Amino acid sequence: YQRRVRAFLSVLLSPHPLFFLSFFLSFSLSLSLSAMMPISTNLRIFVYFFLFLLSAHSMKRYDNDSVFRIHVSEPSQLELLESFQDSPQFYSFWTSHNPVDLQVNNEKVSETRKLLTENNVKFEGLIENVQQLLDKEQEELLRRDSKRKGYDFLEHYNTYEENIDWLKGMSKTYSNMSKLVTIGKSYEGRKIVAIKIFSPNKGANPEKRSIWFDATIHAREWIAPATANFILSHFLTEYDRDSDVRDILEDTDLYFLPIFNPDGYVYSWEADRFWRKTRSPNPQTPGCVGTDANRNWPKGWGDTHGASSDPCATSYYGSAPFSEVEVKQVAEFLSNLTRLIGYLNVHSYSQRWMYPWGYSPDLAPDQKEMDKCAKRSVKALTKVNGTPYIYGQVSVVLYPATGSSIDWVYDELGVVHAYGIELRDTGWYGFLLPENQIIPTANETLAGFKEYARYVIDKDKDM
C-alpha cells in the first residue's frame, strides 16, 4: 500500500500524459460499473486500476531492450566489449565472465548486432524484449496478497517492509532460539536487520562459533533474500524434525542478513527493477547515484579490473574503501564476532560457488582447502534437483572482482571458508527468476548450506 501511495505522489508531482490517460481510464471504468455494483466495491476497483497504472508508469521501463550472450575468443573482441563500459546509459553487463550476458538499450540493438557481426564475435539473443519479462513479473506481484489468509511468505518475493515484519514475527515465535540484531542503518535511514539463530538448549553464546550468511548486497538479485529466508526458516521451524539442524546449531550460531542493501532493494521495487547499487549520492557526479557495495571493501579496492571508477557505472567502487555506510557497519559487526568460522555472500545469477581471490589471479594460500569444501557443498546442492554448479576461484570461474566482501573476510578476518554464491539461473531469466523457482532454488541451496556448515564446523574442531 505504501509503495502504491509513493508511486501515486511521484506521478502527481511530475505530470505526464500517461497520468491523465490512467485517470481517464480508471474513472471511465468506475462509471461504467457504478450501475451494477455497490459504491464501495466500485471505489475499490477505481483505486486498484488507478494505482496499478500509476505504479506501472513510475517504474523505469525497458521496452525492446535485448540481452545478448557474447562469446569472446580473442583480445580484440574483449576490447570491443570493454568499450561498451564507457556507455552505461546504453549497456549493462548482467554477467562479466565468458560468455558475457549484455543488456543493450533498444536504441543500440541494431547497431550492436552490426558491430559484433563485423568483428566476428559469436553471439546469440538471450532475451528479445526485457520489458516483457518485467511485465510478467509485475503481473505475478499484483496477484499476490501478503495479507491473505494462507499466504505463504516463502513462495514469493517480498518488499523490504514485508521482510522486516516477517523477521520480527519469526524471532517472536521462536524467541527461545533466535534474536533480531540491528546491524545499523542505511544511508536513507532504513534498518539493516539480521537474525541470530542458536540452539534452544545452549542459548546464545558469544564464545560460540558463528557462520554468517548475507544476501542482496546487489539490490536486483531478488532470489537471494528469498533463499536466505527459506534457509533461516528451516533452521527455526525444523529443529525438532531435522537432525542436521540440531547438530549444526549445537556447534555454531548462525547469522542471516537477508537484505544487506535496503535502500537499493526498495528502489528496485519502486523505481528501477535492475538497480544494483546503494543509493548514496556522488557529489562529483550529481546525476549518478549509488556505489556497488561489493566493490567497496578495501581488498583490491580502486583496481578497475572488475570494478569501475565511473560513478554512473553499475560497478562503481565508491569514493573510498568503506565509503558506503552499509558496508562499513557490516564489516564492523563481522570484526566483532569472536569466532567467525564461515562466511557466505549470496547473489544471482550463473550457478557458481566461489572462493577468494577475486582481486588477484594468484592462488590463495588455502586454495586447496577452499576448493575441497566448495566441491562437497556443490555436490550436496546438485543432488537435490540436478542443478549444475561450477565451483572455483572468483577471478577464474567468474571474473576479476576487486573490493569484494569475501576477499576482505578471508584476508583481514582470517576466515578460510569465505564464499560467494551465484544462485539460479544461467541466463534464460537472469535477474527475473519466476516465483515458481524460489522453492526449488532455496531447497537445493539449503542442502549445500548444511553440507558447508557441517564441513567448516568439523574443520574448526580439528584445529
C-alpha positions as a Python dict, from the first residue, in 0.01 Angstrom:
ca = {
    (1, 'Y'): (0, 0, 0),
    (2, 'Q'): (276, 246, 94),
    (3, 'R'): (457, 163, -230),
    (4, 'R'): (145, 241, -432),
    (5, 'V'): (91, 571, -248),
    (6, 'R'): (450, 678, -315),
    (7, 'A'): (407, 589, -680),
    (8, 'F'): (89, 798, -689),
    (9, 'L'): (258, 1102, -536),
    (10, 'S'): (563, 1077, -762),
    (11, 'V'): (344, 1088, -1072),
    (12, 'L'): (113, 1353, -932),
    (13, 'L'): (407, 1584, -872),
    (14, 'S'): (551, 1514, -1217),
    (15, 'P'): (253, 1520, -1459),
    (16, 'H'): (288, 1305, -1767),
    (17, 'P'): (42, 1221, -2048),
    (18, 'L'): (13, 868, -1910),
    (19, 'F'): (-104, 1015, -1580),
    (20, 'F'): (-406, 1172, -1740),
    (21, 'L'): (-472, 863, -1951),
    (22, 'S'): (-457, 650, -1637),
    (23, 'F'): (-701, 877, -1460),
    (24, 'F'): (-941, 884, -1755),
    (25, 'L'): (-941, 504, -1800),
    (26, 'S'): (-984, 438, -1430),
    (27, 'F'): (-1263, 694, -1391),
    (28, 'S'): (-1443, 567, -1702),
    (29, 'L'): (-1427, 211, -1574),
    (30, 'S'): (-1566, 310, -1238),
    (31, 'L'): (-1858, 494, -1401),
    (32, 'S'): (-1939, 202, -1630),
    (33, 'L'): (-1963, -32, -1332),
    (34, 'S'): (-2146, 202, -1098),
    (35, 'A'): (-2489, 82, -1202),
    (36, 'M'): (-2404, -280, -1127),
    (37, 'M'): (-2202, -263, -804),
    (38, 'P'): (-2226, -101, -462),
    (39, 'I'): (-2030, 221, -437),
    (40, 'S'): (-1771, 71, -200),
    (41, 'T'): (-1685, -204, -446),
    (42, 'N'): (-1681, 44, -731),
    (43, 'L'): (-1448, 272, -543),
    (44, 'R'): (-1216, -17, -467),
    (45, 'I'): (-1196, -107, -837),
    (46, 'F'): (-1131, 256, -925),
    (47, 'V'): (-845, 285, -680),
    (48, 'Y'): (-697, -52, -784),
    (49, 'F'): (-684, 24, -1154),
    (50, 'F'): (-573, 381, -1100),
    (51, 'L'): (-282, 286, -874),
    (52, 'F'): (-193, -11, -1093),
    (53, 'L'): (-147, 215, -1393),
    (54, 'L'): (36, 476, -1191),
    (55, 'S'): (273, 217, -1049),
    (56, 'A'): (347, 82, -1396),
    (57, 'H'): (427, 436, -1508),
    (58, 'S'): (651, 506, -1207),
    (59, 'M'): (885, 214, -1282),
    (60, 'K'): (1165, 257, -1530),
    (61, 'R'): (1077, 72, -1849),
    (62, 'Y'): (1299, -138, -2074),
    (63, 'D'): (1081, -173, -2383),
    (64, 'N'): (1262, -362, -2661),
    (65, 'D'): (1590, -377, -2468),
    (66, 'S'): (1762, -703, -2550),
    (67, 'V'): (2010, -930, -2374),
    (68, 'F'): (2287, -1082, -2587),
    (69, 'R'): (2507, -1372, -2483),
    (70, 'I'): (2851, -1292, -2624),
    (71, 'H'): (3135, -1542, -2663),
    (72, 'V'): (3480, -1379, -2657),
    (73, 'S'): (3757, -1570, -2833),
    (74, 'E'): (4037, -1314, -2882),
    (75, 'P'): (4175, -993, -2723),
    (76, 'S'): (4035, -756, -2986),
    (77, 'Q'): (3684, -881, -2911),
    (78, 'L'): (3740, -822, -2541),
    (79, 'E'): (3845, -465, -2618),
    (80, 'L'): (3519, -415, -2805),
    (81, 'L'): (3321, -531, -2504),
    (82, 'E'): (3524, -311, -2271),
    (83, 'S'): (3435, -11, -2489),
    (84, 'F'): (3069, -70, -2403),
    (85, 'Q'): (3150, 4, -2039),
    (86, 'D'): (3204, 367, -2137),
    (87, 'S'): (2833, 397, -2220),
    (88, 'P'): (2642, 273, -1911),
    (89, 'Q'): (2330, 453, -2035),
    (90, 'F'): (2313, 205, -2324),
    (91, 'Y'): (2482, -110, -2194),
    (92, 'S'): (2454, -308, -1872),
    (93, 'F'): (2664, -617, -1804),
    (94, 'W'): (2445, -881, -1642),
    (95, 'T'): (2749, -1109, -1619),
    (96, 'S'): (3112, -1044, -1700),
    (97, 'H'): (3251, -1395, -1733),
    (98, 'N'): (3284, -1562, -2072),
    (99, 'P'): (3028, -1586, -2224),
    (100, 'V'): (2909, -1236, -2132),
    (101, 'D'): (2541, -1150, -2089),
    (102, 'L'): (2494, -791, -2204),
    (103, 'Q'): (2174, -588, -2180),
    (104, 'V'): (2151, -348, -2474),
    (105, 'N'): (1930, -41, -2484),
    (106, 'N'): (1669, -56, -2761),
    (107, 'E'): (1834, 239, -2937),
    (108, 'K'): (2156, 40, -2975),
    (109, 'V'): (2028, -311, -3051),
    (110, 'S'): (2070, -294, -3431),
    (111, 'E'): (2399, -109, -3409),
    (112, 'T'): (2537, -357, -3156),
    (113, 'R'): (2434, -656, -3368),
    (114, 'K'): (2619, -500, -3661),
    (115, 'L'): (2931, -424, -3453),
    (116, 'L'): (2950, -777, -3317),
    (117, 'T'): (2898, -930, -3660),
    (118, 'E'): (3159, -708, -3825),
    (119, 'N'): (3413, -805, -3559),
    (120, 'N'): (3338, -1178, -3597),
    (121, 'V'): (3210, -1202, -3240),
    (122, 'K'): (2991, -1503, -3180),
    (123, 'F'): (2668, -1412, -3001),
    (124, 'E'): (2305, -1511, -2965),
    (125, 'G'): (1994, -1339, -2842),
    (126, 'L'): (1908, -1446, -2488),
    (127, 'I'): (1614, -1214, -2417),
    (128, 'E'): (1450, -1032, -2707),
    (129, 'N'): (1242, -784, -2507),
    (130, 'V'): (1336, -734, -2143),
    (131, 'Q'): (1016, -544, -2067),
    (132, 'Q'): (804, -849, -2149),
    (133, 'L'): (970, -1042, -1868),
    (134, 'L'): (932, -743, -1638),
    (135, 'D'): (561, -723, -1719),
    (136, 'K'): (516, -1092, -1636),
    (137, 'E'): (689, -1043, -1304),
    (138, 'Q'): (473, -740, -1226),
    (139, 'E'): (161, -941, -1303),
    (140, 'E'): (273, -1203, -1050),
    (141, 'L'): (340, -935, -791),
    (142, 'L'): (0, -774, -842),
    (143, 'R'): (-177, -1106, -793),
    (144, 'R'): (-11, -1165, -458),
    (145, 'D'): (-176, -1051, -136),
    (146, 'S'): (53, -1078, 163),
    (147, 'K'): (-240, -1013, 399),
    (148, 'R'): (-446, -1301, 257),
    (149, 'K'): (-508, -1596, 484),
    (150, 'G'): (-289, -1885, 377),
    (151, 'Y'): (-35, -1660, 202),
    (152, 'D'): (299, -1840, 201),
    (153, 'F'): (567, -1578, 251),
    (154, 'L'): (845, -1813, 142),
    (155, 'E'): (693, -1877, -203),
    (156, 'H'): (701, -1511, -304),
    (157, 'Y'): (927, -1213, -349),
    (158, 'N'): (853, -963, -74),
    (159, 'T'): (914, -595, -11),
    (160, 'Y'): (1165, -464, 241),
    (161, 'E'): (886, -381, 487),
    (162, 'E'): (732, -726, 449),
    (163, 'N'): (1071, -888, 503),
    (164, 'I'): (1131, -693, 825),
    (165, 'D'): (782, -769, 958),
    (166, 'W'): (831, -1138, 881),
    (167, 'L'): (1168, -1148, 1057),
    (168, 'K'): (1013, -982, 1361),
    (169, 'G'): (735, -1239, 1363),
    (170, 'M'): (977, -1531, 1331),
    (171, 'S'): (1201, -1406, 1611),
    (172, 'K'): (896, -1358, 1835),
    (173, 'T'): (755, -1704, 1758),
    (174, 'Y'): (1094, -1870, 1810),
    (175, 'S'): (1225, -1644, 2083),
    (176, 'N'): (1391, -1940, 2257),
    (177, 'M'): (1631, -1989, 1967),
    (178, 'S'): (1657, -1660, 1776),
    (179, 'K'): (1721, -1293, 1825),
    (180, 'L'): (1693, -995, 1591),
    (181, 'V'): (2012, -795, 1551),
    (182, 'T'): (2013, -443, 1409),
    (183, 'I'): (2349, -400, 1236),
    (184, 'G'): (2291, -30, 1175),
    (185, 'K'): (2105, 194, 933),
    (186, 'S'): (2135, 253, 559),
    (187, 'Y'): (2214, 587, 400),
    (188, 'E'): (1841, 665, 374),
    (189, 'G'): (1779, 557, 732),
    (190, 'R'): (1640, 206, 692),
    (191, 'K'): (1738, -58, 947),
    (192, 'I'): (1985, -327, 843),
    (193, 'V'): (1834, -625, 1023),
    (194, 'A'): (1987, -968, 1075),
    (195, 'I'): (1862, -1262, 1276),
    (196, 'K'): (2079, -1478, 1501),
    (197, 'I'): (1976, -1843, 1535),
    (198, 'F'): (2108, -2065, 1810),
    (199, 'S'): (2038, -2391, 1990),
    (200, 'P'): (1741, -2366, 2226),
    (201, 'N'): (1934, -2596, 2460),
    (202, 'K'): (2253, -2390, 2476),
    (203, 'G'): (2117, -2043, 2410),
    (204, 'A'): (2305, -1752, 2253),
    (205, 'N'): (2670, -1768, 2346),
    (206, 'P'): (2919, -1500, 2236),
    (207, 'E'): (3205, -1751, 2265),
    (208, 'K'): (3037, -2000, 2033),
    (209, 'R'): (3134, -2045, 1669),
    (210, 'S'): (2947, -1831, 1414),
    (211, 'I'): (2858, -1869, 1047),
    (212, 'W'): (2736, -1565, 854),
    (213, 'F'): (2502, -1563, 551),
    (214, 'D'): (2414, -1237, 375),
    (215, 'A'): (2212, -1158, 63),
    (216, 'T'): (2106, -863, -151),
    (217, 'I'): (2429, -668, -139),
    (218, 'H'): (2320, -616, -503),
    (219, 'A'): (1961, -492, -496),
    (220, 'R'): (1822, -651, -812),
    (221, 'E'): (1904, -1009, -710),
    (222, 'W'): (1567, -1090, -552),
    (223, 'I'): (1616, -1466, -539),
    (224, 'A'): (1896, -1411, -285),
    (225, 'P'): (1685, -1280, 7),
    (226, 'A'): (1409, -1528, -75),
    (227, 'T'): (1664, -1808, -43),
    (228, 'A'): (1808, -1666, 280),
    (229, 'N'): (1460, -1651, 430),
    (230, 'F'): (1382, -2010, 330),
    (231, 'I'): (1701, -2143, 489),
    (232, 'L'): (1670, -1948, 814),
    (233, 'S'): (1304, -2052, 836),
    (234, 'H'): (1406, -2415, 801),
    (235, 'F'): (1651, -2386, 1089),
    (236, 'L'): (1381, -2236, 1310),
    (237, 'T'): (1082, -2450, 1215),
    (238, 'E'): (1250, -2787, 1164),
    (239, 'Y'): (1469, -2804, 1472),
    (240, 'D'): (1271, -3093, 1623),
    (241, 'R'): (1245, -3286, 1296),
    (242, 'D'): (1580, -3234, 1123),
    (243, 'S'): (1884, -3388, 1293),
    (244, 'D'): (2119, -3187, 1066),
    (245, 'V'): (1969, -2865, 1200),
    (246, 'R'): (2011, -2980, 1561),
    (247, 'D'): (2368, -3093, 1507),
    (248, 'I'): (2472, -2769, 1337),
    (249, 'L'): (2311, -2545, 1600),
    (250, 'E'): (2469, -2746, 1880),
    (251, 'D'): (2808, -2643, 1744),
    (252, 'T'): (2757, -2298, 1595),
    (253, 'D'): (2531, -1996, 1588),
    (254, 'L'): (2401, -1874, 1254),
    (255, 'Y'): (2358, -1514, 1138),
    (256, 'F'): (2135, -1435, 841),
    (257, 'L'): (2117, -1089, 684),
    (258, 'P'): (1857, -1122, 407),
    (259, 'I'): (1875, -759, 289),
    (260, 'F'): (2224, -610, 306),
    (261, 'N'): (2136, -311, 87),
    (262, 'P'): (1791, -187, 198),
    (263, 'D'): (1785, 138, 1),
    (264, 'G'): (1881, -28, -325),
    (265, 'Y'): (1633, -310, -267),
    (266, 'V'): (1346, -66, -205),
    (267, 'Y'): (1447, 127, -517),
    (268, 'S'): (1440, -194, -722),
    (269, 'W'): (1075, -237, -617),
    (270, 'E'): (966, 123, -659),
    (271, 'A'): (1165, 275, -945),
    (272, 'D'): (1412, 53, -1134),
    (273, 'R'): (1390, -327, -1119),
    (274, 'F'): (1753, -362, -1234),
    (275, 'W'): (1904, -129, -974),
    (276, 'R'): (2221, -285, -832),
    (277, 'K'): (2396, -23, -619),
    (278, 'T'): (2334, 160, -293),
    (279, 'R'): (2151, 495, -302),
    (280, 'S'): (2411, 732, -159),
    (281, 'P'): (2481, 1043, -371),
    (282, 'N'): (2804, 1102, -564),
    (283, 'P'): (2874, 1475, -526),
    (284, 'Q'): (3122, 1481, -816),
    (285, 'T'): (2851, 1344, -1049),
    (286, 'P'): (2511, 1453, -910),
    (287, 'G'): (2316, 1273, -1180),
    (288, 'C'): (2467, 934, -1092),
    (289, 'V'): (2364, 781, -761),
    (290, 'G'): (2498, 487, -566),
    (291, 'T'): (2801, 262, -523),
    (292, 'D'): (2846, -109, -585),
    (293, 'A'): (2856, -233, -225),
    (294, 'N'): (3050, -543, -329),
    (295, 'R'): (3331, -334, -480),
    (296, 'N'): (3361, -107, -176),
    (297, 'W'): (3567, -330, 54),
    (298, 'P'): (3938, -249, 98),
    (299, 'K'): (4098, -558, -58),
    (300, 'G'): (4188, -469, -414),
    (301, 'W'): (3980, -151, -393),
    (302, 'G'): (4042, 102, -669),
    (303, 'D'): (4156, -150, -927),
    (304, 'T'): (3934, -121, -1234),
    (305, 'H'): (3959, -491, -1318),
    (306, 'G'): (3605, -595, -1236),
    (307, 'A'): (3510, -255, -1098),
    (308, 'S'): (3471, 98, -1231),
    (309, 'S'): (3585, 448, -1139),
    (310, 'D'): (3281, 592, -1319),
    (311, 'P'): (3007, 692, -1070),
    (312, 'C'): (2748, 624, -1340),
    (313, 'A'): (2857, 261, -1384),
    (314, 'T'): (2679, -22, -1205),
    (315, 'S'): (3014, -149, -1072),
    (316, 'Y'): (3134, 189, -937),
    (317, 'Y'): (3366, 119, -643),
    (318, 'G'): (3290, 437, -447),
    (319, 'S'): (3489, 739, -338),
    (320, 'A'): (3693, 537, -87),
    (321, 'P'): (3700, 193, 78),
    (322, 'F'): (3407, 164, 318),
    (323, 'S'): (3255, 486, 181),
    (324, 'E'): (2918, 312, 198),
    (325, 'V'): (2768, 315, 545),
    (326, 'E'): (2606, -24, 490),
    (327, 'V'): (2940, -187, 406),
    (328, 'K'): (3122, -20, 693),
    (329, 'Q'): (2864, -127, 953),
    (330, 'V'): (2850, -488, 838),
    (331, 'A'): (3232, -504, 835),
    (332, 'E'): (3245, -369, 1191),
    (333, 'F'): (2989, -624, 1307),
    (334, 'L'): (3178, -912, 1146),
    (335, 'S'): (3504, -789, 1300),
    (336, 'N'): (3349, -806, 1647),
    (337, 'L'): (3232, -1166, 1619),
    (338, 'T'): (3452, -1376, 1846),
    (339, 'R'): (3471, -1700, 1644),
    (340, 'L'): (3357, -1642, 1287),
    (341, 'I'): (3435, -1966, 1103),
    (342, 'G'): (3224, -1927, 787),
    (343, 'Y'): (3101, -1651, 559),
    (344, 'L'): (2861, -1673, 263),
    (345, 'N'): (2779, -1379, 37),
    (346, 'V'): (2485, -1477, -185),
    (347, 'H'): (2399, -1340, -530),
    (348, 'S'): (2235, -1428, -859),
    (349, 'Y'): (2283, -1539, -1123),
    (350, 'S'): (2502, -1803, -1303),
    (351, 'Q'): (2509, -2103, -1064),
    (352, 'R'): (2854, -2076, -913),
    (353, 'W'): (3012, -2142, -573),
    (354, 'M'): (3329, -1935, -549),
    (355, 'Y'): (3617, -1858, -317),
    (356, 'P'): (3896, -1593, -297),
    (357, 'W'): (4064, -1430, -453),
    (358, 'G'): (3864, -1207, -683),
    (359, 'Y'): (4114, -922, -687),
    (360, 'S'): (4406, -1141, -794),
    (361, 'P'): (4457, -1429, -1039),
    (362, 'D'): (4705, -1583, -794),
    (363, 'L'): (4600, -1882, -588),
    (364, 'A'): (4520, -1808, -224),
    (365, 'P'): (4731, -1995, 34),
    (366, 'D'): (4427, -2202, 137),
    (367, 'Q'): (4306, -2267, -217),
    (368, 'K'): (4309, -2646, -191),
    (369, 'E'): (4109, -2641, 130),
    (370, 'M'): (3863, -2388, -14),
    (371, 'D'): (3821, -2599, -325),
    (372, 'K'): (3756, -2915, -126),
    (373, 'C'): (3480, -2751, 77),
    (374, 'A'): (3324, -2596, -234),
    (375, 'K'): (3324, -2930, -413),
    (376, 'R'): (3141, -3102, -129),
    (377, 'S'): (2888, -2819, -93),
    (378, 'V'): (2811, -2816, -465),
    (379, 'K'): (2775, -3194, -474),
    (380, 'A'): (2513, -3180, -199),
    (381, 'L'): (2333, -2893, -372),
    (382, 'T'): (2325, -3060, -713),
    (383, 'K'): (2198, -3387, -565),
    (384, 'V'): (1860, -3229, -481),
    (385, 'N'): (1740, -3124, -828),
    (386, 'G'): (2032, -3199, -1056),
    (387, 'T'): (2110, -2828, -1092),
    (388, 'P'): (2470, -2796, -1220),
    (389, 'Y'): (2702, -2554, -1042),
    (390, 'I'): (3057, -2450, -1124),
    (391, 'Y'): (3295, -2401, -832),
    (392, 'G'): (3635, -2240, -811),
    (393, 'Q'): (3826, -1916, -762),
    (394, 'V'): (3627, -1597, -833),
    (395, 'S'): (3880, -1446, -1071),
    (396, 'V'): (3891, -1772, -1268),
    (397, 'V'): (3532, -1903, -1285),
    (398, 'L'): (3356, -1565, -1281),
    (399, 'Y'): (3563, -1254, -1347),
    (400, 'P'): (3808, -1026, -1165),
    (401, 'A'): (3612, -867, -879),
    (402, 'T'): (3811, -616, -678),
    (403, 'G'): (3692, -476, -348),
    (404, 'S'): (3463, -770, -266),
    (405, 'S'): (3344, -886, 75),
    (406, 'I'): (3479, -1242, 59),
    (407, 'D'): (3834, -1128, -16),
    (408, 'W'): (3825, -890, 282),
    (409, 'V'): (3675, -1152, 515),
    (410, 'Y'): (3940, -1403, 410),
    (411, 'D'): (4240, -1169, 417),
    (412, 'E'): (4151, -946, 712),
    (413, 'L'): (3945, -1173, 939),
    (414, 'G'): (4125, -1494, 852),
    (415, 'V'): (3806, -1683, 764),
    (416, 'V'): (3927, -1957, 530),
    (417, 'H'): (3580, -2068, 425),
    (418, 'A'): (3450, -1742, 277),
    (419, 'Y'): (3246, -1793, -39),
    (420, 'G'): (3040, -1603, -290),
    (421, 'I'): (2744, -1797, -429),
    (422, 'E'): (2563, -1716, -753),
    (423, 'L'): (2218, -1878, -749),
    (424, 'R'): (1990, -1974, -1041),
    (425, 'D'): (1964, -1944, -1330),
    (426, 'T'): (2213, -1944, -1619),
    (427, 'G'): (2054, -1656, -1808),
    (428, 'W'): (1715, -1754, -1951),
    (429, 'Y'): (1552, -1532, -1692),
    (430, 'G'): (1859, -1374, -1536),
    (431, 'F'): (1758, -1145, -1251),
    (432, 'L'): (1388, -1203, -1326),
    (433, 'L'): (1369, -1560, -1200),
    (434, 'P'): (998, -1654, -1171),
    (435, 'E'): (850, -1710, -828),
    (436, 'N'): (782, -2075, -908),
    (437, 'Q'): (1159, -2130, -894),
    (438, 'I'): (1204, -1984, -545),
    (439, 'I'): (1139, -2306, -351),
    (440, 'P'): (1346, -2536, -579),
    (441, 'T'): (1635, -2286, -570),
    (442, 'A'): (1616, -2239, -194),
    (443, 'N'): (1572, -2609, -121),
    (444, 'E'): (1885, -2712, -310),
    (445, 'T'): (2081, -2422, -159),
    (446, 'L'): (1971, -2539, 186),
    (447, 'A'): (2129, -2879, 114),
    (448, 'G'): (2450, -2711, 1),
    (449, 'F'): (2449, -2486, 307),
    (450, 'K'): (2403, -2774, 551),
    (451, 'E'): (2694, -2963, 396),
    (452, 'Y'): (2903, -2645, 403),
    (453, 'A'): (2822, -2575, 769),
    (454, 'R'): (2896, -2930, 876),
    (455, 'Y'): (3228, -2922, 691),
    (456, 'V'): (3354, -2594, 837),
    (457, 'I'): (3246, -2694, 1189),
    (458, 'D'): (3436, -3021, 1164),
    (459, 'K'): (3743, -2841, 1031),
    (460, 'D'): (3729, -2595, 1319),
    (461, 'K'): (3704, -2878, 1570),
    (462, 'D'): (4016, -3036, 1424),
    (463, 'M'): (4224, -2723, 1468),
}
